[in-house]
Amino acid sequence: MAAVHRKGVGARFLSVLTDSSVHMTRFEAHTAHDRLTLVAEAITAHRSRNSKRVVLETDAGRLTYADRTITLDLTDTERERLESLFESFPVFKIEQPATRKAPDATVHISALADPKHTADFVERVFRRIYELDEDYELRAVRV
């Protein structure tokens, strides 16, 4: 299998991720456009491969996507910022039974949306909840 340029995203990235014989280790993106593409393609690959989860991380936090659920560990302040984010993304909602049973900082969010819409939400989570600059690095560390 040919090497993939880790900073580049696009069709080559998706073809590597959807090949179930390839074990993806880590890809990163530094611009909003590349991060949106990275997230959408990672979710698409996750679904087509039936993998257990997608793990996305920055230096400020980590997000897990599995079975149309996003899981975050948040402080009380970050959780308040999350609540205001739902106004812009009404299709995303806190999964109450799972969140009530989880450890205090853990929040499970229902993500019944297409990969592009989910990518938009994820970008906003990292920018608003974790208050990252527009050039932050997002890493897909597991697909």
N, CA, C and O atoms as a DFTB+ gen file, in Angstrom:
572 C
 N C O
     1  1       0.851      -1.185       0.000
     2  2       0.000       0.000       0.000
     3  2       0.882       1.229       0.000
     4  3       1.849       1.303       0.758
     5  1       0.564       2.175      -0.829
     6  2       1.341       3.409      -0.937
     7  2       1.170       4.255       0.315
     8  3       0.136       4.203       0.982
     9  1       2.188       5.023       0.617
    10  2       2.130       5.902       1.787
    11  2       1.147       7.041       1.529
    12  3       0.958       7.465       0.389
    13  1       0.539       7.518       2.579
    14  2      -0.386       8.641       2.489
    15  2       0.274       9.840       3.130
    16  3       0.838       9.742       4.219
    17  1       0.202      10.976       2.450
    18  2       0.711      12.219       3.016
    19  2      -0.205      12.575       4.172
    20  3      -1.382      12.867       3.958
    21  1       0.297      12.558       5.358
    22  2      -0.540      12.708       6.539
    23  2      -1.200      14.073       6.659
    24  3      -2.252      14.180       7.289
    25  1      -0.633      15.100       6.090
    26  2      -1.267      16.411       6.196
    27  2      -2.310      16.604       5.120
    28  3      -3.184      17.458       5.266
    29  1      -2.251      15.851       4.060
    30  2      -3.224      15.985       2.982
    31  2      -4.459      15.164       3.273
    32  3      -4.385      14.115       3.913
    33  1      -5.575      15.636       2.808
    34  2      -6.810      14.885       2.947
    35  2      -7.475      14.860       1.590
    36  3      -7.096      15.623       0.701
    37  1      -8.432      14.023       1.420
    38  2      -9.130      13.935       0.145
    39  2      -9.328      12.493      -0.257
    40  3      -9.355      11.603       0.594
    41  1      -9.466      12.257      -1.547
    42  2      -9.802      10.929      -2.054
    43  2      -8.765       9.883      -1.656
    44  3      -9.131       8.759      -1.313
    45  1      -7.479      10.230      -1.695
    46  2      -6.452       9.254      -1.300
    47  2      -6.613       8.871       0.157
    48  3      -6.459       7.703       0.515
    49  1      -6.921       9.838       0.993
    50  2      -7.120       9.582       2.413
    51  2      -8.277       8.614       2.623
    52  3      -8.156       7.636       3.361
    53  1      -9.395       8.895       1.967
    54  2     -10.569       8.056       2.124
    55  2     -10.308       6.652       1.594
    56  3     -10.744       5.676       2.207
    57  1      -9.607       6.528       0.469
    58  2      -9.363       5.200      -0.073
    59  2      -8.513       4.369       0.877
    60  3      -8.719       3.160       0.985
    61  1      -7.574       4.985       1.559
    62  2      -6.771       4.249       2.530
    63  2      -7.619       3.875       3.736
    64  3      -7.524       2.755       4.238
    65  1      -8.448       4.802       4.206
    66  2      -9.252       4.518       5.391
    67  2     -10.320       3.456       5.135
    68  3     -10.656       2.694       6.041
    69  1     -10.851       3.394       3.928
    70  2     -11.910       2.427       3.670
    71  2     -11.370       1.058       3.308
    72  3     -12.141       0.102       3.222
    73  1     -10.081       0.936       3.097
    74  2      -9.459      -0.357       2.854
    75  2      -9.290      -1.033       4.212
    76  3      -8.429      -0.637       4.998
    77  1     -10.097      -2.042       4.490
    78  2     -10.090      -2.663       5.820
    79  2      -8.790      -3.389       6.129
    80  3      -8.556      -3.745       7.284
    81  1      -7.934      -3.622       5.133
    82  2      -6.664      -4.289       5.394
    83  2      -5.606      -3.313       5.905
    84  3      -4.537      -3.730       6.352
    85  1      -5.901      -2.024       5.839
    86  2      -4.944      -1.010       6.266
    87  2      -5.291      -0.575       7.680
    88  3      -6.446      -0.264       7.972
    89  1      -4.304      -0.552       8.551
    90  2      -4.508      -0.062       9.910
    91  2      -4.099       1.405       9.945
    92  3      -2.914       1.726       9.845
    93  1      -5.066       2.284      10.086
    94  2      -4.772       3.712      10.114
    95  2      -4.230       4.086      11.475
    96  3      -4.782       3.688      12.501
    97  1      -3.158       4.845      11.491
    98  2      -2.591       5.220      12.771
    99  2      -2.886       6.669      13.135
   100  3      -3.423       6.938      14.209
   101  1      -2.540       7.614      12.246
   102  2      -2.734       9.005      12.627
   103  2      -2.700       9.912      11.408
   104  3      -1.825       9.785      10.551
   105  1      -3.654      10.821      11.338
   106  2      -3.708      11.845      10.312
   107  2      -4.024      13.156      11.005
   108  3      -4.711      13.171      12.027
   109  1      -3.527      14.257      10.459
   110  2      -3.816      15.543      11.082
   111  2      -4.189      16.587      10.044
   112  3      -3.891      16.452       8.857
   113  1      -4.848      17.632      10.526
   114  2      -5.266      18.737       9.669
   115  2      -5.132      20.029      10.467
   116  3      -5.323      20.052      11.683
   117  1      -4.798      21.112       9.747
   118  2      -4.524      22.384      10.417
   119  2      -5.415      23.540       9.988
   120  3      -5.404      24.590      10.631
   121  1      -6.190      23.373       8.916
   122  2      -7.095      24.436       8.478
   123  2      -8.531      23.955       8.651
   124  3      -8.783      22.751       8.714
   125  1      -9.458      24.883       8.726
   126  2     -10.867      24.513       8.907
   127  2     -11.329      23.584       7.784
   128  3     -11.971      22.568       8.051
   129  1     -11.014      23.914       6.551
   130  2     -11.422      23.075       5.416
   131  2     -10.859      21.663       5.548
   132  3     -11.587      20.687       5.372
   133  1      -9.566      21.549       5.855
   134  2      -8.952      20.230       5.986
   135  2      -9.490      19.462       7.189
   136  3      -9.639      18.242       7.133
   137  1      -9.782      20.174       8.276
   138  2     -10.341      19.487       9.450
   139  2     -11.728      18.947       9.143
   140  3     -12.050      17.822       9.525
   141  1     -12.563      19.741       8.451
   142  2     -13.904      19.276       8.087
   143  2     -13.818      18.039       7.193
   144  3     -14.569      17.080       7.372
   145  1     -12.902      18.071       6.236
   146  2     -12.719      16.928       5.345
   147  2     -12.213      15.718       6.118
   148  3     -12.696      14.604       5.916
   149  1     -11.254      15.930       6.992
   150  2     -10.704      14.841       7.803
   151  2     -11.791      14.159       8.622
   152  3     -11.883      12.932       8.631
   153  1     -12.609      14.938       9.305
   154  2     -13.664      14.380      10.155
   155  2     -14.712      13.654       9.313
   156  3     -15.085      12.524       9.630
   157  1     -15.184      14.290       8.252
   158  2     -16.209      13.659       7.404
   159  2     -15.698      12.351       6.806
   160  3     -16.424      11.358       6.777
   161  1     -14.467      12.345       6.336
   162  2     -13.928      11.125       5.737
   163  2     -13.628      10.056       6.783
   164  3     -13.780       8.866       6.509
   165  1     -13.209      10.461       7.962
   166  2     -12.975       9.490       9.030
   167  2     -14.291       8.825       9.452
   168  3     -14.329       7.617       9.687
   169  1     -15.363       9.608       9.547
   170  2     -16.673       9.046       9.903
   171  2     -17.174       8.133       8.793
   172  3     -17.711       7.061       9.072
   173  1     -17.008       8.539       7.546
   174  2     -17.413       7.707       6.417
   175  2     -16.648       6.389       6.426
   176  3     -17.234       5.326       6.221
   177  1     -15.354       6.457       6.660
   178  2     -14.541       5.240       6.720
   179  2     -14.958       4.363       7.897
   180  3     -15.041       3.142       7.765
   181  1     -15.215       4.974       9.026
   182  2     -15.668       4.251      10.225
   183  2     -16.945       3.465       9.916
   184  3     -17.071       2.295      10.275
   185  1     -17.867       4.115       9.261
   186  2     -19.137       3.453       8.937
   187  2     -18.933       2.343       7.915
   188  3     -19.504       1.262       8.060
   189  1     -18.138       2.587       6.894
   190  2     -17.969       1.572       5.846
   191  2     -17.150       0.387       6.336
   192  3     -17.333      -0.728       5.848
   193  1     -16.255       0.605       7.286
   194  2     -15.430      -0.474       7.830
   195  2     -16.062      -1.136       9.043
   196  3     -15.578      -2.167       9.510
   197  1     -17.140      -0.554       9.559
   198  2     -17.754      -1.031      10.803
   199  2     -16.733      -1.084      11.940
   200  3     -16.703      -2.036      12.720
   201  1     -15.904      -0.052      12.018
   202  2     -14.910       0.000      13.087
   203  2     -15.597       0.359      14.402
   204  3     -16.753       0.783      14.415
   205  1     -14.882       0.185      15.492
   206  2     -15.471       0.442      16.805
   207  2     -15.704       1.920      17.064
   208  3     -16.714       2.302      17.654
   209  1     -14.750       2.770      16.613
   210  2     -14.882       4.197      16.916
   211  2     -13.876       5.016      16.123
   212  3     -12.899       4.502      15.577
   213  1     -14.158       6.312      16.084
   214  2     -13.225       7.310      15.574
   215  2     -12.788       8.133      16.781
   216  3     -13.624       8.576      17.568
   217  1     -11.491       8.337      16.927
   218  2     -10.988       9.178      18.004
   219  2     -10.295      10.377      17.376
   220  3      -9.357      10.238      16.591
   221  1     -10.779      11.554      17.741
   222  2     -10.234      12.819      17.269
   223  2      -9.698      13.566      18.473
   224  3     -10.347      13.625      19.517
   225  1      -8.509      14.138      18.326
   226  2      -7.954      14.848      19.475
   227  2      -7.161      16.075      19.054
   228  3      -6.680      16.201      17.927
   229  1      -7.054      16.967      20.024
   230  2      -6.224      18.163      19.929
   231  2      -5.413      18.209      21.216
   232  3      -5.536      17.329      22.068
   233  1      -4.599      19.218      21.350
   234  2      -3.867      19.358      22.608
   235  2      -4.810      19.708      23.760
   236  3      -4.466      19.511      24.925
   237  1      -5.997      20.225      23.438
   238  2      -6.942      20.668      24.465
   239  2      -7.956      19.610      24.868
   240  3      -8.482      19.662      25.980
   241  1      -8.245      18.654      23.997
   242  2      -9.279      17.678      24.322
   243  2      -9.394      16.585      23.287
   244  3      -8.753      16.611      22.237
   245  1     -10.234      15.626      23.620
   246  2     -10.435      14.447      22.786
   247  2     -11.924      14.221      22.614
   248  3     -12.715      14.486      23.519
   249  1     -12.299      13.729      21.440
   250  2     -13.689      13.427      21.116
   251  2     -13.728      12.038      20.498
   252  3     -12.892      11.694      19.662
   253  1     -14.704      11.249      20.916
   254  2     -14.878       9.916      20.350
   255  2     -16.223       9.859      19.643
   256  3     -17.233      10.327      20.170
   257  1     -16.227       9.279      18.439
   258  2     -17.454       9.087      17.669
   259  2     -17.613       7.589      17.472
   260  3     -16.727       6.926      16.933
   261  1     -18.751       7.060      17.912
   262  2     -19.027       5.632      17.743
   263  2     -20.534       5.424      17.663
   264  3     -21.290       5.930      18.492
   265  1     -20.952       4.683      16.668
   266  2     -22.353       4.322      16.535
   267  2     -23.277       5.539      16.651
   268  3     -24.281       5.512      17.363
   269  1     -22.912       6.603      15.935
   270  2     -23.685       7.854      15.889
   271  2     -23.826       8.532      17.249
   272  3     -24.817       9.206      17.529
   273  1     -22.814       8.337      18.079
   274  2     -22.748       9.004      19.379
   275  2     -21.372       9.643      19.533
   276  3     -20.346       9.013      19.276
   277  1     -21.372      10.901      19.957
   278  2     -20.137      11.612      20.265
   279  2     -19.982      11.612      21.775
   280  3     -20.930      11.900      22.506
   281  1     -18.779      11.288      22.239
   282  2     -18.507      11.286      23.667
   283  2     -17.384      12.266      23.964
   284  3     -16.337      12.259      23.316
   285  1     -17.628      13.111      24.961
   286  2     -16.669      14.126      25.385
   287  2     -16.513      14.076      26.899
   288  3     -17.438      13.689      27.612
   289  1     -15.350      14.465      27.381
   290  2     -15.147      14.707      28.805
   291  2     -14.990      16.207      28.964
   292  3     -14.082      16.809      28.389
   293  1     -15.884      16.815      29.752
   294  2     -15.952      18.272      29.842
   295  2     -15.956      18.754      31.284
   296  3     -16.463      18.080      32.180
   297  1     -15.382      19.929      31.489
   298  2     -15.516      20.609      32.772
   299  2     -16.917      21.216      32.828
   300  3     -17.636      21.196      31.830
   301  1     -17.304      21.744      33.960
   302  2     -18.621      22.390      34.077
   303  2     -18.729      23.586      33.129
   304  3     -19.774      23.789      32.510
   305  1     -17.675      24.367      33.013
   306  2     -17.684      25.532      32.125
   307  2     -17.809      25.096      30.669
   308  3     -18.572      25.689      29.907
   309  1     -17.069      24.068      30.281
   310  2     -17.149      23.561      28.913
   311  2     -18.539      23.000      28.624
   312  3     -19.053      23.136      27.514
   313  1     -19.136      22.375      29.619
   314  2     -20.484      21.838      29.422
   315  2     -21.497      22.951      29.196
   316  3     -22.417      22.788      28.395
   317  1     -21.350      24.069      29.880
   318  2     -22.234      25.220      29.649
   319  2     -22.090      25.730      28.220
   320  3     -23.083      26.070      27.577
   321  1     -20.854      25.783      27.721
   322  2     -20.636      26.213      26.337
   323  2     -21.260      25.219      25.360
   324  3     -21.757      25.615      24.305
   325  1     -21.237      23.943      25.702
   326  2     -21.849      22.921      24.855
   327  2     -23.354      23.151      24.752
   328  3     -23.924      23.047      23.666
   329  1     -23.987      23.458      25.851
   330  2     -25.434      23.697      25.846
   331  2     -25.807      24.791      24.856
   332  3     -26.811      24.669      24.155
   333  1     -25.019      25.854      24.788
   334  2     -25.330      26.938      23.852
   335  2     -25.072      26.527      22.406
   336  3     -25.670      27.098      21.494
   337  1     -24.217      25.573      22.181
   338  2     -23.924      25.099      20.827
   339  2     -25.107      24.344      20.224
   340  3     -25.282      24.347      19.005
   341  1     -25.911      23.706      21.050
   342  2     -27.066      22.945      20.558
   343  2     -28.094      23.839      19.856
   344  3     -28.868      23.352      19.033
   345  1     -28.113      25.131      20.168
   346  2     -29.045      26.039      19.491
   347  2     -28.757      26.099      17.989
   348  3     -29.681      26.214      17.184
   349  1     -27.492      26.021      17.614
   350  2     -27.105      26.060      16.202
   351  2     -27.182      24.686      15.534
   352  3     -27.208      24.596      14.307
   353  1     -27.219      23.632      16.323
   354  2     -27.237      22.268      15.816
   355  2     -28.340      21.467      16.521
   356  3     -28.041      20.607      17.350
   357  1     -29.595      21.735      16.203
   358  2     -30.698      21.109      16.942
   359  2     -30.788      19.589      16.774
   360  3     -31.422      18.929      17.597
   361  1     -30.180      19.019      15.745
   362  2     -30.242      17.575      15.555
   363  2     -29.336      16.841      16.557
   364  3     -29.503      15.641      16.773
   365  1     -28.385      17.550      17.165
   366  2     -27.499      16.951      18.168
   367  2     -28.087      17.206      19.553
   368  3     -28.467      18.329      19.885
   369  1     -28.154      16.147      20.350
   370  2     -28.761      16.250      21.681
   371  2     -27.987      15.387      22.666
   372  3     -27.389      14.379      22.289
   373  1     -28.004      15.793      23.934
   374  2     -27.369      14.979      24.972
   375  2     -28.198      13.715      25.167
   376  3     -29.419      13.777      25.317
   377  1     -27.532      12.586      25.162
   378  2     -28.198      11.309      25.429
   379  2     -28.325      11.181      26.942
   380  3     -27.358      10.855      27.630
   381  1     -29.514      11.438      27.449
   382  2     -29.709      11.499      28.896
   383  2     -29.427      10.194      29.642
   384  3     -28.687      10.217      30.625
   385  1     -29.981       9.067      29.220
   386  2     -29.694       7.870      30.029
   387  2     -28.203       7.546      30.090
   388  3     -27.682       7.245      31.164
   389  1     -27.517       7.603      28.965
   390  2     -26.093       7.266      28.935
   391  2     -25.267       8.284      29.719
   392  3     -24.335       7.908      30.430
   393  1     -25.596       9.554      29.598
   394  2     -24.842      10.603      30.292
   395  2     -25.078      10.537      31.797
   396  3     -24.141      10.725      32.573
   397  1     -26.303      10.276      32.222
   398  2     -26.582      10.164      33.670
   399  2     -25.817       9.007      34.297
   400  3     -25.400       9.100      35.452
   401  1     -25.628       7.930      33.564
   402  2     -24.930       6.748      34.090
   403  2     -23.412       6.868      33.981
   404  3     -22.686       6.081      34.589
   405  1     -22.927       7.836      33.219
   406  2     -21.489       7.998      32.972
   407  2     -20.826       8.748      34.128
   408  3     -21.508       9.362      34.949
   409  1     -19.503       8.695      34.187
   410  2     -18.787       9.517      35.180
   411  2     -19.160      10.992      35.006
   412  3     -19.598      11.399      33.930
   413  1     -18.987      11.786      36.060
   414  2     -19.445      13.180      36.081
   415  2     -19.037      14.011      34.871
   416  3     -19.865      14.763      34.358
   417  1     -17.833      13.914      34.406
   418  2     -17.359      14.786      33.328
   419  2     -17.756      14.299      31.932
   420  3     -17.633      15.051      30.965
   421  1     -18.222      13.077      31.810
   422  2     -18.495      12.488      30.505
   423  2     -19.884      12.851      30.001
   424  3     -20.876      12.758      30.723
   425  1     -19.924      13.274      28.725
   426  2     -21.180      13.639      28.075
   427  2     -21.289      12.832      26.791
   428  3     -20.346      12.776      26.002
   429  1     -22.445      12.206      26.583
   430  2     -22.735      11.473      25.350
   431  2     -23.745      12.293      24.554
   432  3     -24.767      12.732      25.082
   433  1     -23.437      12.491      23.273
   434  2     -24.276      13.314      22.414
   435  2     -24.770      12.482      21.241
   436  3     -23.978      11.864      20.529
   437  1     -26.072      12.471      21.046
   438  2     -26.662      11.797      19.897
   439  2     -26.271      12.560      18.642
   440  3     -26.480      13.770      18.549
   441  1     -25.693      11.836      17.663
   442  2     -25.205      12.469      16.433
   443  2     -25.848      11.797      15.233
   444  3     -25.167      11.166      14.425
   445  1     -27.156      11.934      15.120
   446  2     -27.890      11.329      14.010
   447  2     -27.858      12.278      12.824
   448  3     -28.856      12.916      12.490
   449  1     -26.701      12.357      12.200
   450  2     -26.498      13.292      11.089
   451  2     -25.519      12.683      10.094
   452  3     -24.799      11.734      10.404
   453  1     -25.510      13.248       8.899
   454  2     -24.571      12.795       7.887
   455  2     -23.156      13.220       8.288
   456  3     -23.000      14.095       9.139
   457  1     -22.127      12.621       7.696
   458  2     -20.746      12.947       8.075
   459  2     -20.384      14.423       7.943
   460  3     -19.641      14.944       8.776
   461  1     -20.885      15.104       6.926
   462  2     -20.554      16.516       6.756
   463  2     -21.134      17.366       7.889
   464  3     -20.440      18.217       8.445
   465  1     -22.394      17.137       8.228
   466  2     -23.027      17.893       9.314
   467  2     -22.333      17.577      10.641
   468  3     -22.122      18.464      11.468
   469  1     -21.984      16.315      10.831
   470  2     -21.262      15.933      12.045
   471  2     -19.900      16.620      12.093
   472  3     -19.472      17.072      13.155
   473  1     -19.215      16.703      10.951
   474  2     -17.923      17.383      10.895
   475  2     -18.069      18.856      11.281
   476  3     -17.230      19.392      12.004
   477  1     -19.126      19.511      10.804
   478  2     -19.387      20.904      11.184
   479  2     -19.547      21.034      12.695
   480  3     -18.999      21.948      13.311
   481  1     -20.300      20.114      13.281
   482  2     -20.515      20.134      14.728
   483  2     -19.188      19.914      15.465
   484  3     -18.882      20.627      16.421
   485  1     -18.415      18.941      15.027
   486  2     -17.132      18.641      15.671
   487  2     -16.206      19.854      15.609
   488  3     -15.549      20.183      16.596
   489  1     -16.154      20.515      14.459
   490  2     -15.320      21.716      14.326
   491  2     -15.752      22.769      15.337
   492  3     -14.906      23.393      15.978
   493  1     -17.044      22.972      15.487
   494  2     -17.550      23.955      16.455
   495  2     -17.242      23.525      17.889
   496  3     -16.944      24.367      18.736
   497  1     -17.312      22.228      18.165
   498  2     -16.972      21.750      19.511
   499  2     -15.546      22.161      19.857
   500  3     -15.300      22.738      20.916
   501  1     -14.617      21.865      18.972
   502  2     -13.231      22.195      19.279
   503  2     -12.987      23.699      19.319
   504  3     -12.195      24.164      20.139
   505  1     -13.640      24.467      18.461
   506  2     -13.430      25.917      18.447
   507  2     -14.121      26.594      19.625
   508  3     -13.517      27.440      20.285
   509  1     -15.382      26.238      19.904
   510  2     -16.153      26.935      20.953
   511  2     -15.978      26.315      22.333
   512  3     -15.740      27.027      23.308
   513  1     -16.092      25.009      22.420
   514  2     -16.044      24.365      23.732
   515  2     -14.636      24.436      24.311
   516  3     -14.444      24.808      25.469
   517  1     -13.652      24.074      23.483
   518  2     -12.261      24.067      23.941
   519  2     -11.537      25.375      23.634
   520  3     -10.364      25.536      23.970
   521  1     -12.249      26.315      22.989
   522  2     -11.750      27.661      22.700
   523  2     -10.408      27.660      21.969
   524  3      -9.476      28.362      22.361
   525  1     -10.323      26.865      20.904
   526  2      -9.098      26.777      20.126
   527  2      -9.071      27.819      19.016
   528  3     -10.116      28.235      18.515
   529  1      -7.866      28.238      18.635
   530  2      -7.679      29.193      17.537
   531  2      -8.043      28.535      16.217
   532  3      -8.162      27.312      16.142
   533  1      -8.222      29.342      15.172
   534  2      -8.656      28.816      13.877
   535  2      -7.614      27.932      13.203
   536  3      -7.956      27.199      12.275
   537  1      -6.368      27.974      13.631
   538  2      -5.339      27.142      13.001
   539  2      -4.917      25.959      13.883
   540  3      -3.807      25.446      13.738
   541  1      -5.788      25.530      14.787
   542  2      -5.430      24.413      15.664
   543  2      -5.230      23.131      14.850
   544  3      -5.745      22.987      13.741
   545  1      -4.471      22.214      15.432
   546  2      -4.229      20.931      14.785
   547  2      -5.215      19.892      15.324
   548  3      -5.333      19.695      16.533
   549  1      -5.912      19.239      14.407
   550  2      -6.826      18.146      14.754
   551  2      -6.201      16.858      14.253
   552  3      -5.749      16.774      13.111
   553  1      -6.180      15.859      15.115
   554  2      -5.602      14.569      14.757
   555  2      -6.663      13.480      14.821
   556  3      -7.401      13.371      15.800
   557  1      -6.728      12.684      13.775
   558  2      -7.547      11.467      13.803
   559  2      -6.589      10.366      14.217
   560  3      -5.751       9.930      13.427
   561  1      -6.715       9.922      15.453
   562  2      -5.763       8.951      15.976
   563  2      -6.275       7.518      15.931
   564  3      -5.522       6.574      16.171
   565  1      -7.567       7.358      15.621
   566  2      -8.135       6.014      15.473
   567  2      -9.363       6.084      14.592
   568  3     -10.233       6.936      14.775
   569  1      -9.420       5.174      13.631
   570  2     -10.602       5.030      12.773
   571  2     -10.900       3.561      12.669
   572  3     -11.855       3.171      11.997
